[in-house]
Amino acid sequence: MAVLSSHFLNAVDGTHAGAVAVSLMSIGDDGQRETLFTAESDAHGRFSHGFDAVSGRSYEMVIASGAYFKTADLPRSGAQILDKIVVRFTTPDPDSSYHIPIIMAPNSYSCWWSA
């Protein structure tokens, strides 16, 4: 079993982004998506969830950043157009851990894979 984990950080004020909804989608050979799980980051902006991975399959981690920033008590300076962050990745080892931290703002984000 693989493990997907992340740490969401709020780039606007430098805090942990807690209570952010996240889903993992499996992408079939025909392009069809299947939801494998939905979860939420804890108060420290972290989540970790196991899933049955397939070697070489593509997955999408979908983060509801728009919903998080719409409820955050932050100064507003213009439109917020980024609704979701979608990170597509593959699983070369179906028994490995995949940690993908995200630094997010209302209209931008940065992510990386931390082995």
C-alpha positions as CSV (number, residue, x, y, z in Angstrom):
1,M,0.0,0.0,0.0
2,A,1.2,3.5,-0.9
3,V,0.9,6.5,1.3
4,L,0.2,10.0,0.1
5,S,0.9,12.8,2.5
6,S,1.3,16.6,2.3
7,H,1.8,19.7,4.4
8,F,-0.2,22.8,3.3
9,L,1.2,26.2,4.1
10,N,-0.5,29.5,3.7
11,A,1.8,31.8,1.8
12,V,-0.1,34.9,2.6
13,D,0.5,34.9,6.3
14,G,3.0,32.0,6.8
15,T,0.7,29.8,8.8
16,H,-0.3,26.2,8.5
17,A,-3.4,25.7,6.3
18,G,-5.7,23.5,8.4
19,A,-9.1,22.1,7.4
20,V,-8.2,22.0,3.7
21,A,-10.2,19.4,1.7
22,V,-8.1,17.0,-0.5
23,S,-9.1,14.2,-2.8
24,L,-7.1,11.6,-4.6
25,M,-8.2,10.6,-8.1
26,S,-6.9,7.6,-10.0
27,I,-6.7,8.2,-13.8
28,G,-7.5,5.1,-15.9
29,D,-5.9,4.3,-19.3
30,D,-9.1,5.7,-20.9
31,G,-8.7,9.0,-19.0
32,Q,-11.6,8.3,-16.6
33,R,-11.1,9.4,-13.0
34,E,-12.1,7.5,-9.9
35,T,-12.1,9.0,-6.5
36,L,-9.9,6.9,-4.2
37,F,-10.4,9.0,-1.0
38,T,-11.2,12.4,0.4
39,A,-9.6,13.8,3.5
40,E,-8.8,17.1,5.2
41,S,-5.7,18.5,6.6
42,D,-5.4,18.7,10.4
43,A,-4.9,22.0,12.3
44,H,-1.2,21.9,11.5
45,G,-1.9,21.7,7.7
46,R,-0.9,18.0,7.4
47,F,-2.6,14.9,6.1
48,S,-1.5,11.3,5.4
49,H,-3.6,8.6,3.8
50,G,-2.9,5.1,2.4
51,F,-4.2,3.9,-0.9
52,D,-3.9,0.9,-3.2
53,A,-1.5,2.2,-5.8
54,V,-0.8,0.6,-9.2
55,S,2.8,0.8,-10.5
56,G,3.1,3.5,-13.2
57,R,-0.5,4.7,-12.9
58,S,-1.3,8.4,-12.9
59,Y,-3.1,10.1,-10.0
60,E,-4.3,13.6,-9.2
61,M,-4.2,15.1,-5.8
62,V,-7.0,17.8,-5.8
63,I,-6.7,20.4,-3.1
64,A,-9.7,22.8,-2.4
65,S,-7.5,25.9,-2.0
66,G,-10.3,28.2,-3.2
67,A,-12.7,27.2,-0.5
68,Y,-9.9,27.5,2.1
69,F,-9.0,31.1,1.1
70,K,-12.6,32.2,0.8
71,T,-13.1,31.5,4.5
72,A,-9.7,32.7,5.7
73,D,-9.6,36.0,7.5
74,L,-7.1,37.6,5.1
75,P,-6.8,41.0,3.5
76,R,-8.4,41.0,0.0
77,S,-6.7,42.6,-2.9
78,G,-8.6,41.6,-6.1
79,A,-10.3,38.6,-7.5
80,Q,-9.5,35.1,-6.4
81,I,-9.5,32.9,-9.6
82,L,-7.7,29.8,-8.4
83,D,-10.3,27.4,-7.2
84,K,-8.4,24.1,-6.9
85,I,-4.8,22.9,-7.0
86,V,-4.4,19.8,-9.1
87,V,-1.1,17.9,-8.8
88,R,-0.7,15.0,-11.2
89,F,1.9,12.3,-10.4
90,T,2.7,8.7,-11.0
91,T,3.6,5.9,-8.6
92,P,6.7,4.0,-9.8
93,D,6.6,2.0,-6.6
94,P,3.1,1.0,-5.4
95,D,4.4,0.4,-1.8
96,S,6.2,3.7,-1.4
97,S,5.4,7.0,0.3
98,Y,4.7,10.1,-1.7
99,H,5.0,13.4,0.2
100,I,4.1,16.4,-1.8
101,P,4.1,19.7,0.2
102,I,2.2,22.7,-1.1
103,I,2.8,26.4,-0.4
104,M,-0.4,28.1,-1.5
105,A,-1.8,31.6,-2.0
106,P,-5.2,32.7,-3.3
107,N,-3.9,32.8,-6.9
108,S,-0.7,30.7,-6.9
109,Y,1.1,27.7,-5.5
110,S,4.3,25.8,-5.3
111,C,4.8,22.1,-4.8
112,W,7.5,19.5,-4.8
113,W,8.1,15.9,-4.2
114,S,9.9,15.1,-1.0
115,A,11.1,11.5,-1.1
